[in-house]
Amino acid sequence: MPINAASNYPNLAVVNTLSLNFVDSNGNRVDNLVQEFLSTLTQAAYDPMVVGLNEAVAEIKSIPGDESFRALLAIDDGTVAYDSSKGASNTYENFTKGLINENHNTRPEILVAILGNSGVGLSNRYSRSVGAFLKYQATRLGASTQTNLGTYRVSLSDSTVY
């Protein structure tokens, strides 16, 4: 069943949960891979995390009508560790050099997720990289602002029509 990106923000929560709970081809849950990477920031944890995230994104994008789905992971300072739209640029070397994407610490949904009580931030804004309006949901990964490990953000097209 396609997720109607244009209808409302709860769809973002669905794809967020689907992608983080996805079990990759090695039997690993993506949320565990992300947690391991954010706890260590090592290449040994980075590489399997990218495999898991890539598989989760591909699975969601295979749902007819959900081709606009994107996922991004930033560490606590906003440095992008993974961006599904960047493909082969998602390497540990590019992450350590800050080359996957520009720092996202000023994106409204990420700021709200990091600083807000709920740990979730929503926005509907223009994406320069896609050239269209997108709906975003960012989720703080950590129990509080003091224990923030990073932010996981998903997006869907704002103009999808089913």
C-alpha positions, 0 to 999 in steps of 0.5 A, a space after each residue: 500500500 503506497 504511503 501518501 506523502 502529500 496527505 499528512 505528517 503521520 506518513 513520515 512517522 511510518 517510513 521512519 519506523 519502517 526504515 529504522 526497524 528494517 532487518 537487513 540481508 545480514 539479519 541486523 536491525 537498522 536501528 541497532 546498526 545506527 546506534 552502534 555507529 553513533 556510539 563508536 563513530 568507527 569505520 567498523 560500525 559505519 560500513 554495516 550501517 550504510 549497508 543496512 540503511 541502503 537496503 531499508 531505503 531501497 525497500 521503502 522506495 520500491 513501494 509504488 508512489 514512494 520513490 521520493 523517500 530519503 533518509 539522512 543521519 547526522 551525528 550530534 554536531 550536525 555532521 552528515 554521516 549518511 544521506 541516501 540521495 548521495 549514493 556512493 559518497 556515503 563512505 567513512 572517509 567522506 564522513 570524517 572529512 564532512 564531505 557527504 553533505 553540508 552540516 545540517 545543524 541549522 535545519 529547522 526539523 533537526 533543531 526542533 528534534 535536538 532541542 525539543 522535549 519530544 525529540 521529533 521535529 517536523 517541517 515542510 520546506 523547499 529542498 535545494 538539492 531536490 528542487 521541490 518542496 518536501 515534508 521532513 521528520 527528524 528524530 533525536 537519537 538519544 533520550 534527551 538533549 544532554 544525551 543526543 547522539 545524532 539525528 535521523 531524518 526522513 523526507 517525502 515529496 510534498 506533491 505526491 498524488 495518488 
